[in-house]
Amino acid sequence: MPRVKRGKTHVQKRNRLLKQAKGFMWRRKSTIKLARPAVLKAGVNAYIGRKRKKRDNRALWQVQINAGCRQNGLIYSRFINLLKKDKIELDRKVLAELAGKYPKVFAAICAEVKK
């Protein structure tokens, strides 16, 4: 059997790993032995962060909607309950934007829900 030289593949694999570790601190950016676990952990944290972002944004929207509701004489939980009963299907992201940027429109929605 002929001899197989795997240097090219091996070097490419290491270079790809170091490229992913670019910007890391200390020897984790330049040493294979330290870069490998650092890149793996960064990937895990990135995955967790993508899930957390959704959770954090929803919590922020709830706070913004609650602030708008309080100005119009309602509380958040009652407001959401009345929206569902009246079959007004606006999601929290849109409601939060209305409460922050367009308070008159949000006040009109609150008035419609209060009836």
Secondary structure, DSSP 8 states (H G I E B T S, - for coil): ------HHHHHHHHHHHHHHTTT-SGGGGT-HHHHHHHHHHHHHHHHHHHHHHHHHHHHHHHHHHHHHHHHTT--HHHHHHHHHHTT----HHHHHHHHHH-HHHHHHHHHHHH-
